[in-house]
Every structure is written in structure tokens, then in C-alpha cells.
Amino acid sequence: MKALVSHGPNQPFSLENVADPIPGPGEAVAKILACGAGLTVQHVKAGRSPVPFPRILGHEISAEIVETNGDCGNIKVGMPVTAYFYLTCGHCKFCLINRQTLCKNFGGYIGRACDGGYAEYIKLPAKNFVPIPETLDIYKNPAEIGVICDAIATPYKVLRKGRVAPLDKVAVFGAGGGLGIQMLKMARWANCHVTAVDIDTSKFSACLEHGADICVNAGSNDAHEALMDASSGGFDVAIDFVSSTKSLEMAVASLGIGGRLLTLGGGVVLMQISNSMQ
């Protein structure tokens, strides 16, 4: 098969012919329809995330199962799928309480610990393939569906970890970025009052189109006052996709009593802060 192979940090991809993957017991092979190019890939390319080279990167896939081996659960040939990023055991304490990144038998990440989706085919443990519902046409919209496992799953996890509830006042810092836009949509879906915060005002029209009630320019001199006005005195939840010193300080200062700050600076960290602690 053809694949884009990475041979090291800061090197261009090399289009090569490599051996077709052969599934072992409990594994499946899928034909790639599309694969996204997110920040995870850029970290590897820049050398910020070490991997054993050579490596086929990419994990945001839409694909169709073409071969299985042994007990693969509900994964069948012909099934449209995407992929779950983490290689976990599925049965340890942390997997069972939905803390998979703490898995006691953690095997790494797709596209890092094993070859990913920048190829014609991908081989994974069958449990890492996620069936796509029939209501989504993977053959008509492969690129859009391929990012569900990342750009949609991450904001959804934020809603759960932040205990976001209807009518909460939510601020999204870095709202104009790829994850920020999806977070605006998710917060709107959760029936919240949503404030988009960004330094690039050219992104405000997109933010308003995708769920924001109000946009605030984080680079303006009156940004704090604007956030206080937008939240009527403080947000219930502030979500920071920038996670710089300045953005974190601004987000904390914008919280109301009992407010929650979630920062995605390499991982989700949840802190609960009240006015008495500011």
C-alpha cells in the first residue's frame, strides 16, 4: 500500500510503498477514506512528541473495515468506522471509571505507538474502531466525520468534566480556533449562555454563527469589564483553549462564585474557584 511515512522531526513526509497490514487475533484492518491533520500531528512533526521513527502518523480517520481476525466484537467487514485515539486495556480500574488516559496498561496513542491513518489501510485492535451510525454518510462526508473522535469528542468531554448545565454562563477562550468553534456549538447545544473570547476579531462573525451570544476581544484594555458585563458578574464555567499565563489569569478573574475553570494546555485539568479565593 502507499503511505506517508515520517522519518524524523522537522522532515517532510515521504510517499512510500509499504507492506499491507495483516491483522492479528482481535485486530481489524480498515481502508482509509480520510484522515485529519490536527495539532497532535504537528507536535510529532516538530519533535515535541517523541515517537519511534519511521512512523505513519494520523488518527482522525474515517474508514471502512475490510478484514478481521478472531473475536472482534461487533466490528464487521464493510462497517464504516472512526478510531478511538488511546490504546488502553479496557478492563483496569481507570478504564472502568472513564479515566482511560490513566490506564494501568496504557499502550500509547494511534499514530505514535503504532502506525496511523496516513496510508491506504490501518490496522488496530478491533476495540479501537468506533462504528459510525447509519445516519452519518461516511462516504459523502469522510473528512467531517473523521474529526469526530477529536474535535467533537474533546468539547463533549469538557462539558462532562466541567459539569456544565443548562443556563450556565460559559466563556470560551480561544473560541475562534478549531476546538473553540466546536466548543461554542457544544455549549449552545447544552442550552448555555455563551461568550466567545479571542484576540482575533476577524473570527467573531464565525463565533456568532456557531453559537456565541457575545464576543469579547481579549486584547482590548477593557476586556475584564466586558467579560463581567457579558456574565452579569462572573461566569459559571470558563474554558481555556489557549492556556497561556495571560489567558489563564483572565479566565480565573472572570469566574463567579463557585465557578469552574477548565484548561486544555496538553490535557484537561479541572479546578473549582469561588470569589473568596480570587
Sequence and secondary structure as in RCSB ss.txt:
>XXXX:A:sequence
MKALVSHGPNQPFSLENVADPIPGPGEAVAKILACGAGLTVQHVKAGRSPVPFPRILGHEISAEIVETNGDCGNI
KVGMPVTAYFYLTCGHCKFCLINRQTLCKNFGGYIGRACDGGYAEYIKLPAKNFVPIPETLDIYKNPAEIGVICD
AIATPYKVLRKGRVAPLDKVAVFGAGGGLGIQMLKMARWANCHVTAVDIDTSKFSACLEHGADICVNAGSNDAHE
ALMDASSGGFDVAIDFVSSTKSLEMAVASLGIGGRLLTLGGGVVLMQISNSMQ
>XXXX:A:secstr
 EEEEB STT   EEEE       TTEEEEEEEEE   HHHHHHHTTSS   SSB     EEEEEEEE S  TT 
 TT EEEE SB   SSSHHHHTT GGG TT   BBTTTB  SSBSEEEEEGGGEEE  TTS TTTSHHHHHTIII
IIHHHHHHHHHTT  TT EEEEETTTSHHHHHHHHHHHHTT EEEEEES GGGHHHHHHTT SEEEETTSTTHHH
HHHHHHTS EEEEEESS  HHHHHHHHHTEEEEEEEEEESSSEEEEEE GGG 
